[in-house]
Amino acid sequence: MSTVTLPQRAVRHPAVVPVGAVLVAVLIGAVIMLAAGLNPVDAYAAVITGSLQPGSLDYTVSVWGFICGMGLAAAIPLRMGEFNMGGN
């Protein structure tokens, strides 16, 4: 009988890869901002507060819908082993 520890179970959780991808993207963006001489904390705070303001929330939701649609247009063919060159 094999005993699986909590860290081993946590690594196998399905949310590890998407959350890890977002964290890596945020870190890469922070490194690029630091290289450009900007403060990444202020930049990310401005992105979040600017996108969630009541005056720009409708634009945020509409852009989010297009991004999700393009993600599906790429993900579905890739899942079937095909390649889609017309994503946009």
C-alpha positions as CSV (number, residue, x, y, z in Angstrom):
1,M,0.0,0.0,0.0
2,S,1.5,3.3,-1.0
3,T,0.9,6.4,1.1
4,V,0.7,9.7,-0.8
5,T,1.6,12.7,1.2
6,L,-0.3,16.0,1.1
7,P,2.4,17.8,-1.1
8,Q,2.3,14.9,-3.6
9,R,-1.5,15.2,-3.8
10,A,-1.3,18.9,-4.2
11,V,1.1,18.7,-7.1
12,R,-1.4,16.4,-8.9
13,H,-4.3,18.8,-8.5
14,P,-5.7,19.9,-11.9
15,A,-5.4,23.6,-10.9
16,V,-1.6,23.5,-10.5
17,V,-0.7,24.0,-14.2
18,P,-3.1,27.0,-14.9
19,V,-2.2,28.7,-11.6
20,G,1.4,28.1,-12.2
21,A,1.2,29.5,-15.7
22,V,-0.4,32.7,-14.4
23,L,2.2,33.1,-11.7
24,V,5.1,32.6,-14.2
25,A,3.5,35.1,-16.6
26,V,3.2,37.7,-13.8
27,L,6.8,37.1,-12.8
28,I,8.0,37.5,-16.3
29,G,6.0,40.7,-16.7
30,A,7.5,42.0,-13.5
31,V,11.0,41.3,-14.6
32,I,10.4,43.1,-17.9
33,M,8.9,46.1,-16.0
34,L,11.9,46.2,-13.6
35,A,14.2,46.1,-16.6
36,A,12.4,49.1,-18.1
37,G,12.7,50.9,-14.8
38,L,9.0,50.7,-13.7
39,N,7.5,49.5,-10.5
40,P,5.6,46.2,-11.2
41,V,3.4,46.5,-8.1
42,D,2.1,49.9,-9.1
43,A,1.6,48.8,-12.7
44,Y,-0.4,45.7,-11.8
45,A,-2.4,47.7,-9.3
46,A,-3.2,50.2,-12.1
47,V,-4.3,47.4,-14.5
48,I,-6.6,45.9,-11.9
49,T,-8.2,49.1,-10.6
50,G,-8.5,50.5,-14.1
51,S,-10.2,47.5,-15.5
52,L,-12.7,47.2,-12.7
53,Q,-13.8,50.8,-12.5
54,P,-17.6,51.3,-13.1
55,G,-16.9,53.4,-16.2
56,S,-14.8,50.8,-17.9
57,L,-16.4,47.6,-16.7
58,D,-18.4,47.1,-19.9
59,Y,-15.3,47.4,-22.0
60,T,-13.5,44.9,-19.8
61,V,-16.2,42.4,-20.1
62,S,-16.5,42.8,-23.9
63,V,-12.8,42.4,-24.4
64,W,-12.8,39.4,-22.1
65,G,-15.4,37.8,-24.2
66,F,-13.3,38.1,-27.4
67,I,-10.2,36.8,-25.7
68,C,-12.1,33.8,-24.4
69,G,-13.6,33.1,-27.8
70,M,-10.1,33.3,-29.5
71,G,-8.8,31.0,-26.8
72,L,-11.5,28.4,-27.6
73,A,-10.8,28.9,-31.3
74,A,-7.3,27.8,-30.7
75,A,-7.9,25.2,-27.9
76,I,-10.5,23.1,-29.6
77,P,-8.5,22.3,-32.7
78,L,-5.4,21.7,-30.7
79,R,-7.2,19.3,-28.4
80,M,-8.2,17.3,-31.5
81,G,-4.6,17.3,-32.8
82,E,-5.2,19.9,-35.5
83,F,-3.7,23.3,-36.0
84,N,-5.8,26.4,-36.7
85,M,-4.1,29.3,-38.5
86,G,-7.2,31.5,-38.5
87,G,-7.4,32.4,-34.8
88,N,-8.1,36.1,-35.3
